Amino acid sequence: MQRNPFTHNRKFSKITVAMAGVTVIVPAAVAAGLTASGASAGKPPSAVKSSSMLAMAGASTANAYSDDRMRLPDAARHALAKLEARRERAERAARRAAARRAAQRAAALRAQRAAAAATPAPSPSSQAPSDSAPGPSGNPQQIASAMLGSFGWSSSEFGCLVSLWNLESGWNVYASNPSSGAYGIPQALPGSKMASAGPDWQSNAATQIRWGLGYIKSLYGSPCGAWSHEQASGWY
């Protein structure tokens, strides 16, 4: 049976490490062995004690350093694992947020399409300009006389208008001038200008008259002003 010198032999001795200034209690048998080895090497007892204790202290330090080196990678791996888990959680949260935004956009688009499908398309009559609404009935001169007031003119202007358009077109809705391209009662040049008064400008007397009166007002102020220019220049 092997004996433990620390438990079997209860005699202990103090060995002082001179260089380190540390006092360590070791079993007497160990101290004797250290002293004998130092003596056999020809070293003084104090040097033997010092070198032995320094060697023991160095071994303890090396062991502690080795343990720290083993623990350090474990701590680093643990920290890295925590960072990786945090990154994965952040990525999952970002993917869920992106999916929610895509679903919201799709729902909004579906709602817009449903609202557009539920809204009835405007009828052609509602899209037509208000000027294309039917004017006064009757022959062209009766229609023109009834429209004078809407342009701010009195009936005294009607005679000038009759003279003007008698000369230009004879109040013929289909009157055309092949040389210039003028068309209609007011002899619009070109005739397609009257489309601003209504889509039926080629055949509707009220549409042509409405455009012609607007043209006279914007350039000459009144039918009599336009008639004066016609007499002086041969055109208006």
C-alpha distance (Angstrom), angle and dihedral (degrees) to the residues before:
residue distance angle dihedral
M1 . . .
Q2 3.82 . .
R3 3.76 115.4 .
N4 3.76 124.6 -140.1
P5 3.76 108.4 -134.1
F6 3.75 90.3 -151.7
T7 3.79 92.7 59.2
H8 3.78 104.6 24.1
N9 3.77 99.5 48.3
R10 3.76 108.8 45.8
K11 3.78 94.2 -171.1
F12 3.78 112.0 107.6
S13 3.75 131.8 -175.3
K14 3.79 132.9 -157.9
I15 3.78 117.9 -121.8
T16 3.77 116.8 -170.3
V17 3.79 120.2 -151.9
A18 3.76 100.7 -144.3
M19 3.75 97.9 -165.2
A20 3.75 96.6 46.9
G21 3.81 96.0 37.6
V22 3.83 90.9 -131.9
T23 3.81 126.6 136.5
V24 3.79 115.3 -149.4
I25 3.82 127.0 -175.8
V26 3.80 114.1 -141.8
P27 3.80 132.8 165.7
A28 3.74 114.2 -78.2
A29 3.80 92.7 -121.7
V30 3.78 91.0 56.6
A31 3.77 91.1 47.4
A32 3.78 90.4 50.6
G33 3.76 91.3 50.9
L34 3.75 92.1 49.9
T35 3.81 90.3 49.0
A36 3.80 92.7 48.2
S37 3.81 92.9 49.4
G38 3.75 90.1 49.1
A39 3.82 91.6 48.4
S40 3.80 92.9 48.1
A41 3.76 88.5 53.9
G42 3.75 90.5 52.1
K43 3.74 95.7 -113.0
P44 3.79 124.8 136.3
P45 3.82 115.2 -104.6
S46 3.81 92.5 -112.9
A47 3.79 91.9 55.4
V48 3.78 90.9 47.5
K49 3.79 91.6 51.1
S50 3.79 92.3 47.3
S51 3.77 96.1 47.2
S52 3.78 93.2 45.6
M53 3.76 94.7 50.9
L54 3.78 91.7 44.5
A55 3.77 89.1 53.0
M56 3.78 90.7 50.8
A57 3.82 91.3 47.3
G58 3.80 90.5 48.5
A59 3.80 91.0 51.5
S60 3.78 91.3 51.0
T61 3.81 91.0 49.0
A62 3.79 91.5 48.6
N63 3.78 91.0 50.7
A64 3.81 91.9 49.5
Y65 3.80 91.3 47.9
S66 3.78 90.6 49.7
D67 3.81 90.5 51.2
D68 3.81 90.4 50.8
R69 3.79 90.4 50.6
M70 3.79 89.8 52.3
R71 3.78 92.8 47.1
L72 3.84 94.2 47.3
P73 3.82 96.8 65.3
D74 3.79 89.9 46.8
A75 3.82 90.8 54.7
A76 3.80 91.3 46.2
R77 3.78 92.0 50.0
H78 3.79 90.1 48.7
A79 3.83 91.8 50.7
L80 3.80 91.3 46.4
A81 3.80 91.0 50.9
K82 3.80 90.3 51.7
L83 3.81 91.2 50.2
E84 3.79 91.2 48.6
A85 3.80 91.6 50.6
R86 3.80 90.7 48.9
R87 3.81 90.9 50.2
E88 3.81 92.0 50.2
R89 3.81 90.8 50.2
A90 3.83 90.5 50.6
E91 3.81 91.6 49.7
R92 3.79 92.0 49.7
A93 3.81 90.8 49.6
A94 3.82 90.8 49.4
R95 3.80 91.5 50.4
R96 3.80 91.4 49.6
A97 3.83 91.1 49.3
A98 3.82 91.6 49.5
A99 3.80 90.6 49.5
R100 3.82 90.6 50.9
R101 3.82 91.6 50.3
A102 3.80 91.9 48.9
A103 3.80 90.4 49.8
Q104 3.81 91.1 49.7
R105 3.82 91.8 50.4
A106 3.80 91.4 48.4
A107 3.81 90.9 49.3
A108 3.82 91.5 49.4
L109 3.81 91.0 49.5
R110 3.80 91.4 49.6
A111 3.81 90.2 49.7
Q112 3.81 91.4 50.9
R113 3.79 91.6 49.6
A114 3.79 91.8 47.6
A115 3.82 91.1 49.8
A116 3.81 91.2 48.9
A117 3.80 91.2 49.5
A118 3.80 91.6 49.1
T119 3.83 93.7 50.4
P120 3.81 110.1 88.4
A121 3.77 115.9 -125.6
P122 3.80 113.6 -109.7
S123 3.78 113.9 -102.2
P124 3.80 118.7 -115.8
S125 3.78 90.0 -111.0
S126 3.79 92.1 57.2
Q127 3.80 91.0 49.7
A128 3.79 94.4 52.2
P129 3.81 115.9 97.6
S130 3.75 116.6 -97.5
D131 3.80 89.3 -117.4
S132 3.80 89.0 68.2
A133 3.81 91.6 66.4
P134 3.79 111.3 117.7
G135 3.82 112.5 -84.4
P136 3.78 129.8 -151.3
S137 3.77 114.9 -45.2
G138 3.78 126.6 -122.8
N139 3.75 134.8 66.8
P140 3.84 118.8 -30.0
Q141 3.82 94.4 -94.1
Q142 3.80 92.2 50.5
I143 3.81 89.8 49.4
A144 3.83 91.3 49.8
S145 3.81 92.7 48.3
A146 3.80 90.8 52.1
M147 3.84 91.6 50.4
L148 3.82 97.6 52.2
G149 3.80 94.0 86.4
S150 3.83 93.0 53.8
F151 3.82 88.6 61.1
G152 3.80 92.9 48.5
W153 3.80 98.3 -103.3
S154 3.77 130.7 128.0
S155 3.79 125.4 -130.3
S156 3.82 88.8 -98.3
E157 3.81 88.0 79.5
F158 3.78 93.1 58.8
G159 3.85 95.5 82.6
C160 3.82 91.3 55.9
L161 3.81 90.2 49.4
V162 3.81 92.2 50.5
S163 3.82 91.3 51.3
L164 3.83 91.9 46.6
W165 3.77 97.9 51.4
N166 3.79 93.9 37.3
L167 3.78 86.1 62.9
E168 3.81 96.0 41.8
S169 3.82 103.4 43.4
G170 3.80 111.1 -15.8
W171 3.85 84.9 -115.9
N172 3.81 89.6 -71.0
V173 3.78 113.0 154.8
Y174 3.82 91.3 -152.4
A175 3.79 98.2 42.6
S176 3.80 111.5 136.6
N177 3.78 135.6 178.0
P178 3.82 109.5 -143.7
S179 3.80 93.4 -164.6
S180 3.81 96.5 53.3
G181 3.82 104.2 19.5
A182 3.83 93.0 -123.6
Y183 3.81 113.3 153.5
G184 3.79 143.6 -170.0
I185 3.79 135.3 9.0
P186 3.82 95.3 -43.5
Q187 3.85 91.7 37.9
A188 3.80 93.8 -125.5
L189 3.81 112.8 -161.1
P190 2.91 106.2 -116.4
G191 3.78 101.4 12.8
S192 3.81 92.5 -138.6
K193 3.82 88.7 74.0
M194 3.79 87.2 79.4
A195 3.82 90.2 66.9
S196 3.82 86.1 86.5
A197 3.83 86.7 70.2
G198 3.80 95.3 48.2
P199 3.81 143.7 -36.9
D200 3.81 91.8 -105.5
W201 3.81 93.8 62.9
Q202 3.82 93.2 128.6
S203 3.83 95.5 62.8
N204 3.81 111.2 12.9
A205 3.82 115.4 93.3
A206 3.81 93.2 -162.5
T207 3.82 91.7 54.4
Q208 3.80 92.0 49.1
I209 3.82 93.2 46.4
R210 3.80 92.5 48.0
W211 3.80 90.5 53.3
G212 3.83 92.4 43.9
L213 3.79 93.9 51.8
G214 3.81 90.7 48.7
Y215 3.79 89.9 50.8
I216 3.83 91.7 50.5
K217 3.81 92.8 48.8
S218 3.80 94.0 49.6
L219 3.85 95.3 48.6
Y220 3.81 107.2 26.6
G221 3.80 105.9 15.6
S222 3.82 95.4 -129.2
P223 3.81 143.1 17.2
C224 3.80 90.6 -101.0
G225 3.82 90.0 53.8
A226 3.81 90.0 51.5
W227 3.82 91.0 47.3
S228 3.78 91.5 52.4
H229 3.80 90.4 52.6
E230 3.80 90.6 47.8
Q231 3.79 91.6 53.4
A232 3.80 92.1 48.4
S233 3.80 99.2 42.4
G234 3.78 107.4 18.9
W235 3.80 92.8 -118.6
Y236 3.78 139.3 54.1
